[in-house]
Amino acid sequence: MPAGVAYIDTSLLIRIRFEDAARREANRIENYDRLFAGELLIAETLAFAKREKLATEAFLEAIKGISWIIPDRSLVDELKSIAELGYLRGADLWHVACACYLAPNPKGIAFLTRDARQREVAERIGFQTPLFS
């Protein structure tokens, strides 16, 4: 079972927190000692909760226990390097850049996403990229 540190993106967080069919994935996530995310996840999850007419409490519960990556410098170098590895939408590029900021040597960190393109780029960088449905 996985253990240690992981970066989680919005696609997987929403699946495990708001979709009933995702219990197995939720159990896999609970095996990580620490979950990190960029604060973009807050905006994306809040927008999802608003669109789906979910209570604010559901949003707050969904992000409980996540440690926030708040860069103290520009991530332009990470963004440029990642963009050279393949196309990602802006938000996905930002998630991967935040993970790179967290772990300049990503070998011991997992990048958790449901997005195939994002997973592929994260894997090229060296992150562990377990598959989620």
One Martini backbone bead per residue (centre of mass of N, CA, C, O) as a GRO file, in nm:
protein
  133
    1MET     BB    1   0.100   0.034   0.016
    2PRO     BB    2   0.081   0.349   0.033
    3ALA     BB    3   0.322   0.601   0.134
    4GLY     BB    4   0.359   0.925   0.247
    5VAL     BB    5   0.389   1.153  -0.014
    6ALA     BB    6   0.139   1.377  -0.172
    7TYR     BB    7  -0.003   1.502  -0.464
    8ILE     BB    8  -0.318   1.666  -0.518
    9ASP     BB    9  -0.571   1.693  -0.738
   10THR     BB   10  -0.888   1.785  -0.829
   11SER     BB   11  -0.993   1.534  -0.982
   12LEU     BB   12  -0.955   1.340  -0.735
   13LEU     BB   13  -1.087   1.486  -0.503
   14ILE     BB   14  -1.371   1.495  -0.622
   15ARG     BB   15  -1.411   1.196  -0.654
   16ILE     BB   16  -1.363   1.108  -0.343
   17ARG     BB   17  -1.572   1.333  -0.212
   18PHE     BB   18  -1.840   1.335  -0.440
   19GLU     BB   19  -1.827   1.025  -0.525
   20ASP     BB   20  -1.963   0.727  -0.434
   21ALA     BB   21  -1.781   0.527  -0.627
   22ALA     BB   22  -1.487   0.618  -0.464
   23ARG     BB   23  -1.393   0.446  -0.212
   24ARG     BB   24  -1.129   0.307  -0.297
   25GLU     BB   25  -0.968   0.567  -0.349
   26ALA     BB   26  -0.999   0.685  -0.066
   27ASN     BB   27  -0.842   0.460   0.076
   28ARG     BB   28  -0.572   0.510  -0.072
   29ILE     BB   29  -0.527   0.804   0.030
   30GLU     BB   30  -0.519   0.739   0.345
   31ASN     BB   31  -0.217   0.609   0.324
   32TYR     BB   32  -0.115   0.886   0.337
   33ASP     BB   33   0.053   1.100   0.544
   34ARG     BB   34   0.070   1.334   0.311
   35LEU     BB   35  -0.105   1.614   0.174
   36PHE     BB   36  -0.076   1.809  -0.124
   37ALA     BB   37  -0.144   2.154  -0.246
   38GLY     BB   38  -0.255   2.389  -0.433
   39GLU     BB   39  -0.470   2.663  -0.409
   40LEU     BB   40  -0.628   2.599  -0.666
   41LEU     BB   41  -0.801   2.374  -0.543
   42ILE     BB   42  -0.993   2.557  -0.394
   43ALA     BB   43  -1.121   2.698  -0.637
   44GLU     BB   44  -1.212   2.442  -0.790
   45THR     BB   45  -1.385   2.319  -0.560
   46LEU     BB   46  -1.571   2.559  -0.511
   47ALA     BB   47  -1.686   2.569  -0.798
   48PHE     BB   48  -1.805   2.287  -0.790
   49ALA     BB   49  -1.990   2.326  -0.544
   50LYS     BB   50  -2.156   2.552  -0.670
   51ARG     BB   51  -2.253   2.407  -0.929
   52GLU     BB   52  -2.372   2.155  -0.738
   53LYS     BB   53  -2.502   2.269  -0.475
   54LEU     BB   54  -2.307   2.269  -0.233
   55ALA     BB   55  -2.204   2.284   0.066
   56THR     BB   56  -1.955   2.434   0.236
   57GLU     BB   57  -1.895   2.191   0.419
   58ALA     BB   58  -1.808   2.003   0.190
   59PHE     BB   59  -1.563   2.167   0.113
   60LEU     BB   60  -1.415   2.170   0.389
   61GLU     BB   61  -1.394   1.860   0.407
   62ALA     BB   62  -1.232   1.807   0.141
   63ILE     BB   63  -0.964   1.985   0.257
   64LYS     BB   64  -0.900   1.828   0.488
   65GLY     BB   65  -0.549   1.774   0.553
   66ILE     BB   66  -0.426   1.977   0.367
   67SER     BB   67  -0.130   2.095   0.240
   68TRP     BB   68   0.000   2.408   0.148
   69ILE     BB   69   0.120   2.553  -0.145
   70ILE     BB   70   0.327   2.857  -0.107
   71PRO     BB   71   0.495   3.030  -0.296
   72ASP     BB   72   0.801   3.254  -0.271
   73ARG     BB   73   0.798   3.230  -0.590
   74SER     BB   74   0.845   3.190  -0.898
   75LEU     BB   75   0.741   2.921  -1.144
   76VAL     BB   76   0.871   2.958  -1.430
   77ASP     BB   77   1.078   2.729  -1.448
   78GLU     BB   78   0.884   2.496  -1.411
   79LEU     BB   79   0.684   2.568  -1.636
   80LYS     BB   80   0.886   2.548  -1.872
   81SER     BB   81   0.985   2.258  -1.828
   82ILE     BB   82   0.707   2.122  -1.848
   83ALA     BB   83   0.620   2.230  -2.131
   84GLU     BB   84   0.849   2.060  -2.278
   85LEU     BB   85   0.699   1.769  -2.216
   86GLY     BB   86   0.403   1.894  -2.260
   87TYR     BB   87   0.075   1.938  -2.283
   88LEU     BB   88  -0.103   2.170  -2.066
   89ARG     BB   89  -0.316   2.301  -1.893
   90GLY     BB   90  -0.289   2.557  -1.685
   91ALA     BB   91  -0.384   2.415  -1.421
   92ASP     BB   92  -0.212   2.159  -1.459
   93LEU     BB   93   0.058   2.301  -1.469
   94TRP     BB   94   0.040   2.419  -1.184
   95HIS     BB   95   0.027   2.157  -1.027
   96VAL     BB   96   0.303   2.048  -1.120
   97ALA     BB   97   0.471   2.290  -1.023
   98CYS     BB   98   0.403   2.258  -0.723
   99ALA     BB   99   0.524   1.977  -0.697
  100CYS     BB  100   0.812   2.067  -0.778
  101TYR     BB  101   0.847   2.264  -0.545
  102LEU     BB  102   0.818   2.050  -0.324
  103ALA     BB  103   0.988   1.834  -0.534
  104PRO     BB  104   1.278   1.846  -0.694
  105ASN     BB  105   1.292   1.537  -0.590
  106PRO     BB  106   1.033   1.310  -0.690
  107LYS     BB  107   1.074   1.000  -0.619
  108GLY     BB  108   0.907   1.007  -0.317
  109ILE     BB  109   0.658   1.117  -0.484
  110ALA     BB  110   0.320   1.158  -0.535
  111PHE     BB  111   0.095   1.188  -0.817
  112LEU     BB  112  -0.252   1.273  -0.795
  113THR     BB  113  -0.462   1.160  -1.069
  114ARG     BB  114  -0.701   1.138  -1.354
  115ASP     BB  115  -0.513   1.271  -1.557
  116ALA     BB  116  -0.335   1.151  -1.816
  117ARG     BB  117  -0.148   1.386  -1.901
  118GLN     BB  118  -0.050   1.463  -1.621
  119ARG     BB  119   0.066   1.188  -1.548
  120GLU     BB  120   0.274   1.170  -1.776
  121VAL     BB  121   0.441   1.418  -1.694
  122ALA     BB  122   0.500   1.336  -1.400
  123GLU     BB  123   0.652   1.080  -1.480
  124ARG     BB  124   0.880   1.217  -1.644
  125ILE     BB  125   0.989   1.366  -1.386
  126GLY     BB  126   0.947   1.119  -1.133
  127PHE     BB  127   0.686   1.053  -1.034
  128GLN     BB  128   0.457   0.897  -0.878
  129THR     BB  129   0.170   0.725  -1.073
  130PRO     BB  130  -0.101   0.629  -0.982
  131LEU     BB  131  -0.385   0.462  -1.072
  132PHE     BB  132  -0.702   0.614  -1.151
  133SER     BB  133  -1.057   0.612  -1.226
   0.00000   0.00000   0.00000
